[in-house]
């Protein structure tokens, strides 16, 4: 998620104005978020089942 934040800030700073997010960055953000949620739930399940 940190890398995704860097990419988003970089995109925002280059555009200097509100602009649509490029399709590749949007796809990467979606996959990063899904991966983060899966890791979070997996960690919670490991703690709960021990």
mmCIF entry with sequence, helices, sheets and N, C-alpha, C, O atoms, coordinates in Angstrom:
data_MODEL
# 
_entry.id   MODEL 
# 
_entity.id                         1 
_entity.type                       polymer 
_entity.pdbx_number_of_molecules   1 
# 
_entity_poly.entity_id                      1 
_entity_poly.type                           'polypeptide(L)' 
_entity_poly.nstd_linkage                   no 
_entity_poly.nstd_monomer                   no 
_entity_poly.pdbx_seq_one_letter_code       
;(UNK)(UNK)(UNK)(UNK)(UNK)(UNK)(UNK)(UNK)(UNK)(UNK)(UNK)(UNK)(UNK)(UNK)(UNK)(UNK)
(UNK)(UNK)(UNK)(UNK)(UNK)(UNK)(UNK)(UNK)(UNK)(UNK)(UNK)(UNK)(UNK)(UNK)(UNK)(UNK)
(UNK)(UNK)(UNK)(UNK)(UNK)(UNK)(UNK)(UNK)(UNK)(UNK)(UNK)(UNK)(UNK)(UNK)(UNK)(UNK)
(UNK)(UNK)
;
_entity_poly.pdbx_seq_one_letter_code_can   XXXXXXXXXXXXXXXXXXXXXXXXXXXXXXXXXXXXXXXXXXXXXXXXXX 
_entity_poly.pdbx_strand_id                 A 
# 
loop_
_entity_poly_seq.entity_id 
_entity_poly_seq.num 
_entity_poly_seq.mon_id 
_entity_poly_seq.hetero 
1 1  UNK n 
1 2  UNK n 
1 3  UNK n 
1 4  UNK n 
1 5  UNK n 
1 6  UNK n 
1 7  UNK n 
1 8  UNK n 
1 9  UNK n 
1 10 UNK n 
1 11 UNK n 
1 12 UNK n 
1 13 UNK n 
1 14 UNK n 
1 15 UNK n 
1 16 UNK n 
1 17 UNK n 
1 18 UNK n 
1 19 UNK n 
1 20 UNK n 
1 21 UNK n 
1 22 UNK n 
1 23 UNK n 
1 24 UNK n 
1 25 UNK n 
1 26 UNK n 
1 27 UNK n 
1 28 UNK n 
1 29 UNK n 
1 30 UNK n 
1 31 UNK n 
1 32 UNK n 
1 33 UNK n 
1 34 UNK n 
1 35 UNK n 
1 36 UNK n 
1 37 UNK n 
1 38 UNK n 
1 39 UNK n 
1 40 UNK n 
1 41 UNK n 
1 42 UNK n 
1 43 UNK n 
1 44 UNK n 
1 45 UNK n 
1 46 UNK n 
1 47 UNK n 
1 48 UNK n 
1 49 UNK n 
1 50 UNK n 
# 
_struct_asym.id          A 
_struct_asym.entity_id   1 
# 
loop_
_struct_conf.conf_type_id 
_struct_conf.id 
_struct_conf.pdbx_PDB_helix_id 
_struct_conf.beg_label_comp_id 
_struct_conf.beg_label_asym_id 
_struct_conf.beg_label_seq_id 
_struct_conf.pdbx_beg_PDB_ins_code 
_struct_conf.end_label_comp_id 
_struct_conf.end_label_asym_id 
_struct_conf.end_label_seq_id 
_struct_conf.pdbx_end_PDB_ins_code 
_struct_conf.beg_auth_comp_id 
_struct_conf.beg_auth_asym_id 
_struct_conf.beg_auth_seq_id 
_struct_conf.end_auth_comp_id 
_struct_conf.end_auth_asym_id 
_struct_conf.end_auth_seq_id 
_struct_conf.pdbx_PDB_helix_class 
_struct_conf.details 
_struct_conf.pdbx_PDB_helix_length 
HELX_P HELX_P1 AA1 UNK A 2  ? UNK A 15 ? UNK A 2  UNK A 15 1 ? 14 
HELX_P HELX_P2 AA2 UNK A 23 ? UNK A 49 ? UNK A 23 UNK A 49 1 ? 27 
# 
_struct_conf_type.id          HELX_P 
_struct_conf_type.criteria    ? 
_struct_conf_type.reference   ? 
# 
loop_
_atom_site.group_PDB 
_atom_site.id 
_atom_site.type_symbol 
_atom_site.label_atom_id 
_atom_site.label_alt_id 
_atom_site.label_comp_id 
_atom_site.label_asym_id 
_atom_site.label_entity_id 
_atom_site.label_seq_id 
_atom_site.pdbx_PDB_ins_code 
_atom_site.Cartn_x 
_atom_site.Cartn_y 
_atom_site.Cartn_z 
_atom_site.occupancy 
_atom_site.B_iso_or_equiv 
_atom_site.pdbx_formal_charge 
_atom_site.auth_seq_id 
_atom_site.auth_comp_id 
_atom_site.auth_asym_id 
_atom_site.auth_atom_id 
_atom_site.pdbx_PDB_model_num 
ATOM 1   N N  . UNK A 1 1  ? 0.821  -1.187  0.000   1.00 0.00 ? 1  UNK A N  1 
ATOM 2   C CA . UNK A 1 1  ? 0.000  0.000   0.000   1.00 0.00 ? 1  UNK A CA 1 
ATOM 3   C C  . UNK A 1 1  ? 0.873  1.261   0.000   1.00 0.00 ? 1  UNK A C  1 
ATOM 4   O O  . UNK A 1 1  ? 0.476  2.293   -0.542  1.00 0.00 ? 1  UNK A O  1 
ATOM 5   N N  . UNK A 1 2  ? 2.043  1.174   0.601   1.00 0.00 ? 2  UNK A N  1 
ATOM 6   C CA . UNK A 1 2  ? 2.952  2.325   0.611   1.00 0.00 ? 2  UNK A CA 1 
ATOM 7   C C  . UNK A 1 2  ? 3.388  2.671   -0.809  1.00 0.00 ? 2  UNK A C  1 
ATOM 8   O O  . UNK A 1 2  ? 3.407  3.840   -1.195  1.00 0.00 ? 2  UNK A O  1 
ATOM 9   N N  . UNK A 1 3  ? 3.735  1.651   -1.575  1.00 0.00 ? 3  UNK A N  1 
ATOM 10  C CA . UNK A 1 3  ? 4.160  1.874   -2.962  1.00 0.00 ? 3  UNK A CA 1 
ATOM 11  C C  . UNK A 1 3  ? 3.004  2.447   -3.774  1.00 0.00 ? 3  UNK A C  1 
ATOM 12  O O  . UNK A 1 3  ? 3.203  3.324   -4.615  1.00 0.00 ? 3  UNK A O  1 
ATOM 13  N N  . UNK A 1 4  ? 1.812  1.954   -3.524  1.00 0.00 ? 4  UNK A N  1 
ATOM 14  C CA . UNK A 1 4  ? 0.640  2.478   -4.224  1.00 0.00 ? 4  UNK A CA 1 
ATOM 15  C C  . UNK A 1 4  ? 0.444  3.960   -3.889  1.00 0.00 ? 4  UNK A C  1 
ATOM 16  O O  . UNK A 1 4  ? 0.122  4.759   -4.769  1.00 0.00 ? 4  UNK A O  1 
ATOM 17  N N  . UNK A 1 5  ? 0.633  4.318   -2.645  1.00 0.00 ? 5  UNK A N  1 
ATOM 18  C CA . UNK A 1 5  ? 0.519  5.728   -2.249  1.00 0.00 ? 5  UNK A CA 1 
ATOM 19  C C  . UNK A 1 5  ? 1.552  6.594   -2.966  1.00 0.00 ? 5  UNK A C  1 
ATOM 20  O O  . UNK A 1 5  ? 1.243  7.701   -3.407  1.00 0.00 ? 5  UNK A O  1 
ATOM 21  N N  . UNK A 1 6  ? 2.766  6.091   -3.078  1.00 0.00 ? 6  UNK A N  1 
ATOM 22  C CA . UNK A 1 6  ? 3.818  6.835   -3.787  1.00 0.00 ? 6  UNK A CA 1 
ATOM 23  C C  . UNK A 1 6  ? 3.426  7.044   -5.245  1.00 0.00 ? 6  UNK A C  1 
ATOM 24  O O  . UNK A 1 6  ? 3.564  8.150   -5.769  1.00 0.00 ? 6  UNK A O  1 
ATOM 25  N N  . UNK A 1 7  ? 2.942  6.000   -5.901  1.00 0.00 ? 7  UNK A N  1 
ATOM 26  C CA . UNK A 1 7  ? 2.524  6.119   -7.307  1.00 0.00 ? 7  UNK A CA 1 
ATOM 27  C C  . UNK A 1 7  ? 1.396  7.141   -7.463  1.00 0.00 ? 7  UNK A C  1 
ATOM 28  O O  . UNK A 1 7  ? 1.401  7.944   -8.397  1.00 0.00 ? 7  UNK A O  1 
ATOM 29  N N  . UNK A 1 8  ? 0.432  7.106   -6.545  1.00 0.00 ? 8  UNK A N  1 
ATOM 30  C CA . UNK A 1 8  ? -0.695 8.038   -6.634  1.00 0.00 ? 8  UNK A CA 1 
ATOM 31  C C  . UNK A 1 8  ? -0.250 9.479   -6.401  1.00 0.00 ? 8  UNK A C  1 
ATOM 32  O O  . UNK A 1 8  ? -0.690 10.386  -7.108  1.00 0.00 ? 8  UNK A O  1 
ATOM 33  N N  . UNK A 1 9  ? 0.613  9.693   -5.422  1.00 0.00 ? 9  UNK A N  1 
ATOM 34  C CA . UNK A 1 9  ? 1.123  11.045  -5.170  1.00 0.00 ? 9  UNK A CA 1 
ATOM 35  C C  . UNK A 1 9  ? 1.934  11.545  -6.356  1.00 0.00 ? 9  UNK A C  1 
ATOM 36  O O  . UNK A 1 9  ? 1.824  12.707  -6.747  1.00 0.00 ? 9  UNK A O  1 
ATOM 37  N N  . UNK A 1 10 ? 2.742  10.671  -6.921  1.00 0.00 ? 10 UNK A N  1 
ATOM 38  C CA . UNK A 1 10 ? 3.543  11.058  -8.082  1.00 0.00 ? 10 UNK A CA 1 
ATOM 39  C C  . UNK A 1 10 ? 2.627  11.475  -9.241  1.00 0.00 ? 10 UNK A C  1 
ATOM 40  O O  . UNK A 1 10 ? 2.877  12.484  -9.900  1.00 0.00 ? 10 UNK A O  1 
ATOM 41  N N  . UNK A 1 11 ? 1.586  10.707  -9.480  1.00 0.00 ? 11 UNK A N  1 
ATOM 42  C CA . UNK A 1 11 ? 0.635  11.016  -10.545 1.00 0.00 ? 11 UNK A CA 1 
ATOM 43  C C  . UNK A 1 11 ? -0.043 12.355  -10.279 1.00 0.00 ? 11 UNK A C  1 
ATOM 44  O O  . UNK A 1 11 ? -0.202 13.164  -11.194 1.00 0.00 ? 11 UNK A O  1 
ATOM 45  N N  . UNK A 1 12 ? -0.440 12.591  -9.041  1.00 0.00 ? 12 UNK A N  1 
ATOM 46  C CA . UNK A 1 12 ? -1.112 13.833  -8.686  1.00 0.00 ? 12 UNK A CA 1 
ATOM 47  C C  . UNK A 1 12 ? -0.173 15.033  -8.821  1.00 0.00 ? 12 UNK A C  1 
ATOM 48  O O  . UNK A 1 12 ? -0.575 16.086  -9.316  1.00 0.00 ? 12 UNK A O  1 
ATOM 49  N N  . UNK A 1 13 ? 1.075  14.873  -8.382  1.00 0.00 ? 13 UNK A N  1 
ATOM 50  C CA . UNK A 1 13 ? 2.023  15.987  -8.460  1.00 0.00 ? 13 UNK A CA 1 
ATOM 51  C C  . UNK A 1 13 ? 2.399  16.328  -9.898  1.00 0.00 ? 13 UNK A C  1 
ATOM 52  O O  . UNK A 1 13 ? 2.615  17.498  -10.214 1.00 0.00 ? 13 UNK A O  1 
ATOM 53  N N  . UNK A 1 14 ? 2.482  15.333  -10.769 1.00 0.00 ? 14 UNK A N  1 
ATOM 54  C CA . UNK A 1 14 ? 2.817  15.590  -12.177 1.00 0.00 ? 14 UNK A CA 1 
ATOM 55  C C  . UNK A 1 14 ? 1.663  16.295  -12.880 1.00 0.00 ? 14 UNK A C  1 
ATOM 56  O O  . UNK A 1 14 ? 1.893  17.184  -13.700 1.00 0.00 ? 14 UNK A O  1 
ATOM 57  N N  . UNK A 1 15 ? 0.433  15.914  -12.575 1.00 0.00 ? 15 UNK A N  1 
ATOM 58  C CA . UNK A 1 15 ? -0.729 16.490  -13.257 1.00 0.00 ? 15 UNK A CA 1 
ATOM 59  C C  . UNK A 1 15 ? -1.002 17.932  -12.817 1.00 0.00 ? 15 UNK A C  1 
ATOM 60  O O  . UNK A 1 15 ? -1.512 18.732  -13.601 1.00 0.00 ? 15 UNK A O  1 
ATOM 61  N N  . UNK A 1 16 ? -0.665 18.265  -11.573 1.00 0.00 ? 16 UNK A N  1 
ATOM 62  C CA . UNK A 1 16 ? -0.887 19.608  -11.018 1.00 0.00 ? 16 UNK A CA 1 
ATOM 63  C C  . UNK A 1 16 ? -2.352 20.031  -11.001 1.00 0.00 ? 16 UNK A C  1 
ATOM 64  O O  . UNK A 1 16 ? -2.656 21.186  -10.701 1.00 0.00 ? 16 UNK A O  1 
ATOM 65  N N  . UNK A 1 17 ? -3.233 19.141  -11.308 1.00 0.00 ? 17 UNK A N  1 
ATOM 66  C CA . UNK A 1 17 ? -4.663 19.434  -11.291 1.00 0.00 ? 17 UNK A CA 1 
ATOM 67  C C  . UNK A 1 17 ? -5.421 18.111  -11.183 1.00 0.00 ? 17 UNK A C  1 
ATOM 68  O O  . UNK A 1 17 ? -4.859 17.053  -11.468 1.00 0.00 ? 17 UNK A O  1 
ATOM 69  N N  . UNK A 1 18 ? -6.663 18.159  -10.784 1.00 0.00 ? 18 UNK A N  1 
ATOM 70  C CA . UNK A 1 18 ? -7.440 16.919  -10.742 1.00 0.00 ? 18 UNK A CA 1 
ATOM 71  C C  . UNK A 1 18 ? -7.498 16.289  -12.138 1.00 0.00 ? 18 UNK A C  1 
ATOM 72  O O  . UNK A 1 18 ? -7.912 16.925  -13.107 1.00 0.00 ? 18 UNK A O  1 
ATOM 73  N N  . UNK A 1 19 ? -7.086 15.060  -12.212 1.00 0.00 ? 19 UNK A N  1 
ATOM 74  C CA . UNK A 1 19 ? -7.073 14.348  -13.488 1.00 0.00 ? 19 UNK A CA 1 
ATOM 75  C C  . UNK A 1 19 ? -7.455 12.894  -13.237 1.00 0.00 ? 19 UNK A C  1 
ATOM 76  O O  . UNK A 1 19 ? -7.271 12.393  -12.128 1.00 0.00 ? 19 UNK A O  1 
ATOM 77  N N  . UNK A 1 20 ? -7.975 12.221  -14.231 1.00 0.00 ? 20 UNK A N  1 
ATOM 78  C CA . UNK A 1 20 ? -8.303 10.805  -14.048 1.00 0.00 ? 20 UNK A CA 1 
ATOM 79  C C  . UNK A 1 20 ? -7.046 9.977   -13.807 1.00 0.00 ? 20 UNK A C  1 
ATOM 80  O O  . UNK A 1 20 ? -5.971 10.271  -14.329 1.00 0.00 ? 20 UNK A O  1 
ATOM 81  N N  . UNK A 1 21 ? -7.214 8.951   -13.012 1.00 0.00 ? 21 UNK A N  1 
ATOM 82  C CA . UNK A 1 21 ? -6.105 8.039   -12.724 1.00 0.00 ? 21 UNK A CA 1 
ATOM 83  C C  . UNK A 1 21 ? -5.902 7.146   -13.936 1.00 0.00 ? 21 UNK A C  1 
ATOM 84  O O  . UNK A 1 21 ? -6.875 6.632   -14.488 1.00 0.00 ? 21 UNK A O  1 
ATOM 85  N N  . UNK A 1 22 ? -4.647 6.949   -14.365 1.00 0.00 ? 22 UNK A N  1 
ATOM 86  C CA . UNK A 1 22 ? -4.402 6.059   -15.506 1.00 0.00 ? 22 UNK A CA 1 
ATOM 87  C C  . UNK A 1 22 ? -4.921 4.640   -15.224 1.00 0.00 ? 22 UNK A C  1 
ATOM 88  O O  . UNK A 1 22 ? -4.944 4.190   -14.078 1.00 0.00 ? 22 UNK A O  1 
ATOM 89  N N  . UNK A 1 23 ? -5.324 3.969   -16.261 1.00 0.00 ? 23 UNK A N  1 
ATOM 90  C CA . UNK A 1 23 ? -5.931 2.640   -16.126 1.00 0.00 ? 23 UNK A CA 1 
ATOM 91  C C  . UNK A 1 23 ? -4.990 1.642   -15.458 1.00 0.00 ? 23 UNK A C  1 
ATOM 92  O O  . UNK A 1 23 ? -5.429 0.841   -14.633 1.00 0.00 ? 23 UNK A O  1 
ATOM 93  N N  . UNK A 1 24 ? -3.712 1.678   -15.801 1.00 0.00 ? 24 UNK A N  1 
ATOM 94  C CA . UNK A 1 24 ? -2.762 0.735   -15.205 1.00 0.00 ? 24 UNK A CA 1 
ATOM 95  C C  . UNK A 1 24 ? -2.599 0.984   -13.708 1.00 0.00 ? 24 UNK A C  1 
ATOM 96  O O  . UNK A 1 24 ? -2.510 0.034   -12.930 1.00 0.00 ? 24 UNK A O  1 
ATOM 97  N N  . UNK A 1 25 ? -2.560 2.234   -13.305 1.00 0.00 ? 25 UNK A N  1 
ATOM 98  C CA . UNK A 1 25 ? -2.434 2.547   -11.884 1.00 0.00 ? 25 UNK A CA 1 
ATOM 99  C C  . UNK A 1 25 ? -3.705 2.167   -11.138 1.00 0.00 ? 25 UNK A C  1 
ATOM 100 O O  . UNK A 1 25 ? -3.644 1.704   -9.999  1.00 0.00 ? 25 UNK A O  1 
ATOM 101 N N  . UNK A 1 26 ? -4.835 2.358   -11.765 1.00 0.00 ? 26 UNK A N  1 
ATOM 102 C CA . UNK A 1 26 ? -6.105 1.974   -11.142 1.00 0.00 ? 26 UNK A CA 1 
ATOM 103 C C  . UNK A 1 26 ? -6.151 0.464   -10.939 1.00 0.00 ? 26 UNK A C  1 
ATOM 104 O O  . UNK A 1 26 ? -6.584 -0.004  -9.885  1.00 0.00 ? 26 UNK A O  1 
ATOM 105 N N  . UNK A 1 27 ? -5.713 -0.298  -11.926 1.00 0.00 ? 27 UNK A N  1 
ATOM 106 C CA . UNK A 1 27 ? -5.682 -1.752  -11.814 1.00 0.00 ? 27 UNK A CA 1 
ATOM 107 C C  . UNK A 1 27 ? -4.702 -2.190  -10.731 1.00 0.00 ? 27 UNK A C  1 
ATOM 108 O O  . UNK A 1 27 ? -5.013 -3.074  -9.932  1.00 0.00 ? 27 UNK A O  1 
ATOM 109 N N  . UNK A 1 28 ? -3.515 -1.573  -10.701 1.00 0.00 ? 28 UNK A N  1 
ATOM 110 C CA . UNK A 1 28 ? -2.520 -1.904  -9.674  1.00 0.00 ? 28 UNK A CA 1 
ATOM 111 C C  . UNK A 1 28 ? -3.075 -1.600  -8.285  1.00 0.00 ? 28 UNK A C  1 
ATOM 112 O O  . UNK A 1 28 ? -2.884 -2.393  -7.363  1.00 0.00 ? 28 UNK A O  1 
ATOM 113 N N  . UNK A 1 29 ? -3.756 -0.469  -8.119  1.00 0.00 ? 29 UNK A N  1 
ATOM 114 C CA . UNK A 1 29 ? -4.333 -0.090  -6.828  1.00 0.00 ? 29 UNK A CA 1 
ATOM 115 C C  . UNK A 1 29 ? -5.376 -1.107  -6.382  1.00 0.00 ? 29 UNK A C  1 
ATOM 116 O O  . UNK A 1 29 ? -5.442 -1.476  -5.210  1.00 0.00 ? 29 UNK A O  1 
ATOM 117 N N  . UNK A 1 30 ? -6.179 -1.549  -7.326  1.00 0.00 ? 30 UNK A N  1 
ATOM 118 C CA . UNK A 1 30 ? -7.206 -2.539  -7.002  1.00 0.00 ? 30 UNK A CA 1 
ATOM 119 C C  . UNK A 1 30 ? -6.570 -3.840  -6.516  1.00 0.00 ? 30 UNK A C  1 
ATOM 120 O O  . UNK A 1 30 ? -6.994 -4.394  -5.501  1.00 0.00 ? 30 UNK A O  1 
ATOM 121 N N  . UNK A 1 31 ? -5.564 -4.327  -7.227  1.00 0.00 ? 31 UNK A N  1 
ATOM 122 C CA . UNK A 1 31 ? -4.892 -5.565  -6.815  1.00 0.00 ? 31 UNK A CA 1 
ATOM 123 C C  . UNK A 1 31 ? -4.171 -5.384  -5.483  1.00 0.00 ? 31 UNK A C  1 
ATOM 124 O O  . UNK A 1 31 ? -4.192 -6.289  -4.648  1.00 0.00 ? 31 UNK A O  1 
ATOM 125 N N  . UNK A 1 32 ? -3.538 -4.240  -5.268  1.00 0.00 ? 32 UNK A N  1 
ATOM 126 C CA . UNK A 1 32 ? -2.844 -3.989  -4.005  1.00 0.00 ? 32 UNK A CA 1 
ATOM 127 C C  . UNK A 1 32 ? -3.827 -3.982  -2.842  1.00 0.00 ? 32 UNK A C  1 
ATOM 128 O O  . UNK A 1 32 ? -3.538 -4.540  -1.784  1.00 0.00 ? 32 UNK A O  1 
ATOM 129 N N  . UNK A 1 33 ? -4.980 -3.360  -3.027  1.00 0.00 ? 33 UNK A N  1 
ATOM 130 C CA . UNK A 1 33 ? -5.982 -3.303  -1.973  1.00 0.00 ? 33 UNK A CA 1 
ATOM 131 C C  . UNK A 1 33 ? -6.536 -4.694  -1.667  1.00 0.00 ? 33 UNK A C  1 
ATOM 132 O O  . UNK A 1 33 ? -6.693 -5.060  -0.502  1.00 0.00 ? 33 UNK A O  1 
ATOM 133 N N  . UNK A 1 34 ? -6.830 -5.462  -2.706  1.00 0.00 ? 34 UNK A N  1 
ATOM 134 C CA . UNK A 1 34 ? -7.344 -6.823  -2.490  1.00 0.00 ? 34 UNK A CA 1 
ATOM 135 C C  . UNK A 1 34 ? -6.316 -7.673  -1.761  1.00 0.00 ? 34 UNK A C  1 
ATOM 136 O O  . UNK A 1 34 ? -6.663 -8.425  -0.850  1.00 0.00 ? 34 UNK A O  1 
ATOM 137 N N  . UNK A 1 35 ? -5.037 -7.557  -2.159  1.00 0.00 ? 35 UNK A N  1 
ATOM 138 C CA . UNK A 1 35 ? -3.966 -8.318  -1.504  1.00 0.00 ? 35 UNK A CA 1 
ATOM 139 C C  . UNK A 1 35 ? -3.854 -7.917  -0.041  1.00 0.00 ? 35 UNK A C  1 
ATOM 140 O O  . UNK A 1 35 ? -3.661 -8.775  0.820   1.00 0.00 ? 35 UNK A O  1 
ATOM 141 N N  . UNK A 1 36 ? -3.974 -6.616  0.256   1.00 0.00 ? 36 UNK A N  1 
ATOM 142 C CA . UNK A 1 36 ? -3.892 -6.125  1.621   1.00 0.00 ? 36 UNK A CA 1 
ATOM 143 C C  . UNK A 1 36 ? -5.041 -6.679  2.461   1.00 0.00 ? 36 UNK A C  1 
ATOM 144 O O  . UNK A 1 36 ? -4.829 -7.085  3.604   1.00 0.00 ? 36 UNK A O  1 
ATOM 145 N N  . UNK A 1 37 ? -6.241 -6.701  1.916   1.00 0.00 ? 37 UNK A N  1 
ATOM 146 C CA . UNK A 1 37 ? -7.402 -7.222  2.646   1.00 0.00 ? 37 UNK A CA 1 
ATOM 147 C C  . UNK A 1 37 ? -7.234 -8.711  2.920   1.00 0.00 ? 37 UNK A C  1 
ATOM 148 O O  . UNK A 1 37 ? -7.530 -9.167  4.024   1.00 0.00 ? 37 UNK A O  1 
ATOM 149 N N  . UNK A 1 38 ? -6.767 -9.474  1.941   1.00 0.00 ? 38 UNK A N  1 
ATOM 150 C CA . UNK A 1 38 ? -6.542 -10.913 2.125   1.00 0.00 ? 38 UNK A CA 1 
ATOM 151 C C  . UNK A 1 38 ? -5.498 -11.143 3.212   1.00 0.00 ? 38 UNK A C  1 
ATOM 152 O O  . UNK A 1 38 ? -5.690 -12.002 4.073   1.00 0.00 ? 38 UNK A O  1 
ATOM 153 N N  . UNK A 1 39 ? -4.404 -10.397 3.190   1.00 0.00 ? 39 UNK A N  1 
ATOM 154 C CA . UNK A 1 39 ? -3.363 -10.542 4.203   1.00 0.00 ? 39 UNK A CA 1 
ATOM 155 C C  . UNK A 1 39 ? -3.902 -10.181 5.590   1.00 0.00 ? 39 UNK A C  1 
ATOM 156 O O  . UNK A 1 39 ? -3.579 -10.853 6.570   1.00 0.00 ? 39 UNK A O  1 
ATOM 157 N N  . UNK A 1 40 ? -4.711 -9.141  5.681   1.00 0.00 ? 40 UNK A N  1 
ATOM 158 C CA . UNK A 1 40 ? -5.285 -8.718  6.957   1.00 0.00 ? 40 UNK A CA 1 
ATOM 159 C C  . UNK A 1 40 ? -6.207 -9.802  7.521   1.00 0.00 ? 40 UNK A C  1 
ATOM 160 O O  . UNK A 1 40 ? -6.117 -10.149 8.699   1.00 0.00 ? 40 UNK A O  1 
ATOM 161 N N  . UNK A 1 41 ? -7.086 -10.327 6.678   1.00 0.00 ? 41 UNK A N  1 
ATOM 162 C CA . UNK A 1 41 ? -8.023 -11.360 7.129   1.00 0.00 ? 41 UNK A CA 1 
ATOM 163 C C  . UNK A 1 41 ? -7.275 -12.633 7.508   1.00 0.00 ? 41 UNK A C  1 
ATOM 164 O O  . UNK A 1 41 ? -7.606 -13.270 8.508   1.00 0.00 ? 41 UNK A O  1 
ATOM 165 N N  . UNK A 1 42 ? -6.272 -13.007 6.722   1.00 0.00 ? 42 UNK A N  1 
ATOM 166 C CA . UNK A 1 42 ? -5.486 -14.193 7.031   1.00 0.00 ? 42 UNK A CA 1 
ATOM 167 C C  . UNK A 1 42 ? -4.785 -14.052 8.380   1.00 0.00 ? 42 UNK A C  1 
ATOM 168 O O  . UNK A 1 42 ? -4.773 -14.992 9.175   1.00 0.00 ? 42 UNK A O  1 
ATOM 169 N N  . UNK A 1 43 ? -4.206 -12.894 8.636   1.00 0.00 ? 43 UNK A N  1 
ATOM 170 C CA . UNK A 1 43 ? -3.556 -12.659 9.923   1.00 0.00 ? 43 UNK A CA 1 
ATOM 171 C C  . UNK A 1 43 ? -4.540 -12.734 11.068  1.00 0.00 ? 43 UNK A C  1 
ATOM 172 O O  . UNK A 1 43 ? -4.228 -13.305 12.113  1.00 0.00 ? 43 UNK A O  1 
ATOM 173 N N  . UNK A 1 44 ? -5.716 -12.172 10.896  1.00 0.00 ? 44 UNK A N  1 
ATOM 174 C CA . UNK A 1 44 ? -6.737 -12.227 11.941  1.00 0.00 ? 44 UNK A CA 1 
ATOM 175 C C  . UNK A 1 44 ? -7.178 -13.666 12.195  1.00 0.00 ? 44 UNK A C  1 
ATOM 176 O O  . UNK A 1 44 ? -7.383 -14.059 13.343  1.00 0.00 ? 44 UNK A O  1 
ATOM 177 N N  . UNK A 1 45 ? -7.323 -14.444 11.143  1.00 0.00 ? 45 UNK A N  1 
ATOM 178 C CA . UNK A 1 45 ? -7.714 -15.844 11.312  1.00 0.00 ? 45 UNK A CA 1 
ATOM 179 C C  . UNK A 1 45 ? -6.633 -16.661 12.010  1.00 0.00 ? 45 UNK A C  1 
ATOM 180 O O  . UNK A 1 45 ? -6.939 -17.522 12.835  1.00 0.00 ? 45 UNK A O  1 
ATOM 181 N N  . UNK A 1 46 ? -5.390 -16.398 11.687  1.00 0.00 ? 46 UNK A N  1 
ATOM 182 C CA . UNK A 1 46 ? -4.284 -17.118 12.349  1.00 0.00 ? 46 UNK A CA 1 
ATOM 183 C C  . UNK A 1 46 ? -4.286 -16.824 13.841  1.00 0.00 ? 46 UNK A C  1 
ATOM 184 O O  . UNK A 1 46 ? -4.099 -17.731 14.652  1.00 0.00 ? 46 UNK A O  1 
ATOM 185 N N  . UNK A 1 47 ? -4.494 -15.579 14.208  1.00 0.00 ? 47 UNK A N  1 
ATOM 186 C CA . UNK A 1 47 ? -4.509 -15.213 15.623  1.00 0.00 ? 47 UNK A CA 1 
ATOM 187 C C  . UNK A 1 47 ? -5.744 -15.809 16.312  1.00 0.00 ? 47 UNK A C  1 
ATOM 188 O O  . UNK A 1 47 ? -5.657 -16.292 17.441  1.00 0.00 ? 47 UNK A O  1 
ATOM 189 N N  . UNK A 1 48 ? -6.880 -15.774 15.635  1.00 0.00 ? 48 UNK A N  1 
ATOM 190 C CA . UNK A 1 48 ? -8.113 -16.267 16.232  1.00 0.00 ? 48 UNK A CA 1 
ATOM 191 C C  . UNK A 1 48 ? -8.105 -17.777 16.417  1.00 0.00 ? 48 UNK A C  1 
ATOM 192 O O  . UNK A 1 48 ? -8.696 -18.282 17.372  1.00 0.00 ? 48 UNK A O  1 
ATOM 193 N N  . UNK A 1 49 ? -7.456 -18.499 15.531  1.00 0.00 ? 49 UNK A N  1 
ATOM 194 C CA . UNK A 1 49 ? -7.473 -19.957 15.589  1.00 0.00 ? 49 UNK A CA 1 
ATOM 195 C C  . UNK A 1 49 ? -6.372 -20.542 16.474  1.00 0.00 ? 49 UNK A C  1 
ATOM 196 O O  . UNK A 1 49 ? -6.351 -21.748 16.722  1.00 0.00 ? 49 UNK A O  1 
ATOM 197 N N  . UNK A 1 50 ? -5.465 -19.702 16.947  1.00 0.00 ? 50 UNK A N  1 
ATOM 198 C CA . UNK A 1 50 ? -4.400 -20.216 17.834  1.00 0.00 ? 50 UNK A CA 1 
ATOM 199 C C  . UNK A 1 50 ? -4.775 -20.110 19.261  1.00 0.00 ? 50 UNK A C  1 
ATOM 200 O O  . UNK A 1 50 ? -3.996 -20.495 20.133  1.00 0.00 ? 50 UNK A O  1 
# 
